[in-house]
Amino acid sequence: MLVQSPPEQRAEPAPAPPTRRAVRAFGLLLSLALLVLVALASIAIGAKELSLGQVWHGLFEDSGTYGDVVVAERLSRTLLGLLAGAALGLAGAVLQALTRNPLADPGLLGINAGASAAVVTAITYFGVTSLTGYVWFAFLGAAAVGALVWFLGGSRGATPVRLALAGTAVSAALYGYLQAVMIMDEAALGKMRFWTVGSLASATNSTITQVLPFLLTGTVLALALARPLNAMAMGDDTAKALGAHLNRTRALSMLAATVLCGAATAACGPIVFVGLMVPHVVRSFTGPDLRWILPYAAVLSPVLLLGADVIGRIVARPSELQVGIVTAILGGPVFIFLVRRRRTAQL
């Protein structure tokens, strides 16, 4: 008697793994959700704790209560943190691509030094005392130094190494000038002390309005440079073969970084490590493609900046620790770790 074998059952095809683009997009959505949570924490947490109900009431209703006033003040601070953090992250990512140095930051090209030197000059020689005046002097100083570094770096013949060397030399000279003026003028020292550590505490709607056009312009320009900078990362000859204009891309990259970092520094003071850490960390899970690095840096840099600002309010209650100090404390060990990891990978 013949026994028929059961019909063969075809195995169901395994579900296709998610594409890398889908994973990146999902990660970007999660980063945006994290940014919203940190922004809400920035509004709710401070010397006076506010509930989520009070935050909602202060944001969408206007009754003039104490809680609503606090929300209004913290909202300006939070908005400035969002804008400045995104600007520093984008500037750092662009400069790391431009100099082909994953450990570069906006201070490498002297932009922070130019802004600081301009502010101390305004205080000492022009009697400027308001934050509104600081903004314009700081921005002009950053722009002037960016142009000077571009010229010293060779202008049309600029290379990543020349730009880095020129920025280092200009920064050293400007910081020497800044220290000399502050030592000779005690009044300037007192007024500069708060600005130079980097802070969001003096944020106002007027400050945001003044720097917003520059931040938007720099953001659009930086995002538009993703493709040509990707081509330049493969080498000058390959970039030329792909149709990239090297000198134009370098000049526009310098302009974007100067506008972004100059405006952020003008509004908040020089805040270190944000433009260094976030793009470097982002690159570890997005890969070298700037079309993903730039959006991630623009979202996660405000997360770091606002998170550091919230930490500064908690650890020093009822006073607060300025955000520039917190990012420096957090950034120092992280920077050492990144340098050691990079050195180990090269061995």
C-alpha positions in Angstrom: 0.0 0.0 0.0 1.4 3.3 -1.1 1.4 6.1 1.4 1.2 9.5 -0.1 3.5 12.1 1.3 1.9 15.3 2.5 2.1 18.2 0.1 5.2 20.3 0.6 4.5 23.5 2.5 6.2 26.5 1.2 7.9 28.6 3.8 6.6 32.1 4.1 9.2 34.6 2.9 10.9 36.5 5.7 9.8 40.1 6.0 12.2 42.4 4.3 14.4 44.3 6.7 13.7 48.0 7.0 15.8 50.1 4.7 18.5 52.3 6.2 16.6 55.4 5.0 13.5 54.3 6.9 15.5 53.7 10.0 17.1 57.1 9.7 13.7 58.8 9.2 12.2 57.0 12.2 15.2 58.0 14.3 14.7 61.6 13.2 11.1 61.5 14.3 12.2 60.1 17.7 14.7 63.0 18.0 12.0 65.5 17.3 9.8 64.0 20.0 12.7 64.2 22.4 13.2 67.8 21.5 9.6 68.6 22.3 9.9 66.9 25.7 13.1 68.8 26.5 11.5 72.1 25.4 8.5 71.4 27.7 10.9 70.6 30.6 12.7 73.9 29.9 9.5 75.8 30.3 8.3 73.9 33.4 11.5 73.5 35.4 13.2 76.4 37.2 13.3 78.2 40.5 9.5 77.8 40.6 8.2 74.5 39.4 5.2 74.6 37.1 2.8 71.7 36.3 2.0 70.7 32.8 -1.5 72.3 33.3 0.1 75.6 34.2 2.5 75.4 31.2 -0.5 74.7 28.9 -2.5 77.6 30.5 0.5 80.0 30.1 1.1 79.0 26.5 -2.5 79.2 25.2 -4.4 81.4 27.6 -3.5 84.9 28.8 -4.9 85.7 32.3 -1.9 87.5 33.7 -1.3 85.1 36.7 2.2 84.6 38.1 2.5 81.2 36.4 1.6 82.7 33.0 4.3 85.4 33.4 6.9 82.7 34.3 5.9 80.7 31.2 6.2 83.8 29.0 9.7 84.5 30.3 10.8 80.9 30.0 9.3 80.6 26.5 11.6 83.2 25.1 14.5 81.4 26.8 13.5 78.1 25.3 13.0 79.5 21.8 16.4 81.1 21.9 17.9 77.8 23.1 16.2 76.0 20.2 17.5 78.4 17.6 21.0 78.8 19.0 21.4 75.0 19.5 20.3 74.3 15.9 22.7 77.0 14.6 25.7 75.7 16.5 25.0 72.1 15.5 24.7 73.0 11.8 27.8 75.2 11.9 29.8 72.5 13.5 28.7 69.9 11.0 29.5 72.2 8.1 32.9 73.1 9.4 33.7 69.4 10.1 32.9 68.6 6.5 34.7 71.7 5.2 37.9 71.0 7.1 37.6 67.2 6.8 38.2 67.1 10.6 35.5 65.3 12.6 36.7 67.1 15.7 36.4 70.6 14.3 34.1 73.1 15.9 33.0 76.7 15.2 35.8 78.0 17.4 38.4 76.5 15.0 38.0 79.3 12.5 38.1 82.1 15.0 34.4 83.0 14.8 33.8 82.9 18.6 37.0 84.9 19.2 35.9 87.5 16.7 32.5 87.9 18.4 34.0 88.1 21.8 36.7 90.7 20.8 34.0 92.8 19.1 31.8 92.8 22.3 34.7 93.8 24.6 35.6 96.6 22.2 32.0 97.8 22.2 31.9 97.9 26.0 35.3 99.5 26.5 35.5 102.0 23.7 31.9 102.7 22.7 30.1 102.4 26.0 27.7 99.8 24.8 25.9 98.2 27.8 22.7 96.6 26.4 22.3 93.2 25.0 20.8 94.7 21.8 24.1 96.4 21.2 26.1 93.3 22.0 24.2 91.4 19.3 25.2 93.6 16.4 28.8 94.1 17.5 29.2 90.3 18.1 27.7 89.4 14.7 29.9 92.0 12.9 33.0 90.7 14.7 32.2 87.1 13.8 31.6 88.1 10.1 34.8 90.1 9.9 36.9 87.3 11.3 35.3 84.8 9.0 36.2 87.0 6.0 39.8 87.4 7.4 40.3 83.7 7.9 39.0 83.1 4.4 41.5 85.6 3.0 44.4 84.3 5.0 43.5 80.8 4.1 44.1 81.5 0.5 40.7 82.7 -0.7 40.1 80.9 -3.9 43.0 78.6 -3.2 41.8 77.8 0.3 42.3 74.3 1.6 41.1 72.7 4.8 44.6 72.8 6.4 45.1 76.5 5.5 41.7 77.5 6.8 42.4 75.6 10.1 45.8 77.2 10.5 44.5 80.7 9.7 41.7 80.3 12.2 44.0 79.1 15.0 46.4 82.0 14.4 43.6 84.7 14.4 41.9 83.2 17.5 45.2 83.3 19.4 45.7 87.0 18.5 42.2 88.0 19.3 42.1 86.2 22.7 45.3 87.9 23.6 43.7 91.3 22.7 40.6 90.4 24.7 42.5 89.5 27.8 44.6 92.6 27.6 41.6 94.9 27.4 39.7 93.2 30.2 42.7 93.4 32.5 43.2 97.1 31.9 39.4 97.9 32.2 37.8 96.4 35.3 34.4 97.7 34.2 34.6 95.8 30.9 35.7 92.7 32.9 32.6 92.9 35.1 30.3 93.3 32.1 31.9 90.7 30.0 32.0 88.1 32.7 28.4 87.1 32.3 28.4 87.2 28.5 31.6 85.2 27.9 30.4 82.1 29.8 27.4 81.7 27.5 23.9 82.0 28.8 20.2 81.9 27.8 19.0 83.8 30.9 18.9 87.2 29.2 16.8 85.9 26.3 14.1 88.4 25.1 11.7 88.5 22.2 13.7 91.4 20.9 16.9 89.4 20.8 15.2 86.5 19.0 13.7 88.9 16.4 17.1 90.4 15.7 19.0 87.2 15.1 16.1 85.1 13.5 16.7 86.3 9.9 20.4 85.4 10.1 19.7 82.0 11.6 17.1 81.2 9.0 19.4 82.3 6.2 22.3 80.3 7.5 20.1 77.2 8.1 18.8 77.2 4.5 22.3 77.8 3.1 23.8 75.0 5.2 21.1 72.4 4.2 21.6 73.4 0.5 25.3 72.6 0.8 24.8 68.9 1.8 25.3 67.5 -1.7 28.4 69.5 -2.8 30.0 68.9 0.6 29.3 65.2 0.2 31.1 65.3 -3.1 34.1 67.2 -1.6 34.5 64.5 1.1 35.6 62.1 -1.7 38.5 64.3 -2.7 38.9 67.4 -4.8 39.5 65.5 -8.1 36.4 63.3 -7.6 34.3 66.3 -6.6 35.3 68.1 -9.7 34.5 65.1 -11.8 31.0 65.0 -10.1 30.5 68.7 -11.1 31.1 70.3 -7.7 32.5 73.9 -7.7 35.2 73.7 -5.0 35.9 77.3 -4.4 32.2 78.3 -4.4 31.3 75.5 -2.0 34.1 76.4 0.4 33.2 80.1 0.3 29.5 79.4 0.9 30.3 76.9 3.7 32.4 79.6 5.4 29.6 82.0 5.0 27.0 79.6 6.4 29.1 78.7 9.4 29.9 82.4 10.1 26.3 83.5 9.9 25.0 80.6 12.1 27.7 80.7 14.7 28.0 84.5 14.7 24.2 85.0 15.3 24.1 82.3 18.0 27.2 83.7 19.8 25.8 87.2 19.5 22.6 86.2 21.2 24.0 83.8 23.9 27.7 84.4 24.2 30.3 81.8 23.2 28.9 78.3 24.1 31.5 75.5 23.5 31.3 71.8 22.6 27.7 71.8 21.2 29.0 72.3 17.6 31.7 69.7 18.2 29.9 66.9 20.1 26.6 66.6 18.4 27.7 66.3 14.7 30.4 63.9 15.7 28.0 61.7 17.6 25.4 61.9 14.9 27.9 60.8 12.3 28.5 57.5 14.2 24.9 56.3 13.4 24.0 58.2 10.3 27.2 57.6 8.4 29.0 60.3 6.5 26.0 61.5 4.4 25.4 65.2 5.3 21.9 65.0 4.0 21.2 63.2 7.2 23.9 64.6 9.5 22.6 68.2 9.1 19.0 67.5 10.0 20.0 65.3 12.9 22.4 68.0 14.2 19.8 70.7 13.9 17.4 68.6 16.1 19.7 67.1 18.6 21.9 70.1 19.3 19.0 72.0 20.9 18.3 68.9 22.9 21.8 69.1 24.4 21.7 72.9 24.9 18.3 73.0 26.5 19.1 69.9 28.6 22.2 71.6 29.9 20.2 74.7 30.7 17.7 72.7 32.7 20.5 70.9 34.5 22.0 74.3 35.4 18.8 75.4 36.9 18.4 72.3 39.0 21.9 71.8 40.5 22.3 75.4 41.7 18.8 76.2 43.1 17.6 78.8 44.0 20.3 80.3 41.7 21.4 78.8 38.5 24.5 77.7 36.6 24.9 79.2 33.2 24.5 76.9 30.3 28.0 77.6 28.9 29.5 76.3 32.1 27.4 73.1 32.0 28.2 72.3 28.4 31.9 72.8 29.1 31.7 70.5 32.2 29.9 67.9 30.1 31.8 68.4 27.0 35.4 68.1 28.4 35.2 64.4 29.3 33.2 63.6 26.1 35.8 65.4 24.0 38.6 63.4 25.6 36.6 60.2 25.0 36.1 61.0 21.3 39.8 61.9 20.8 40.9 58.6 22.4 38.4 56.6 20.5 39.5 58.1 17.2 43.2 57.5 18.0 42.5 53.9 18.9 40.6 53.4 15.6 43.7 54.7 13.7 46.1 52.3 15.4 
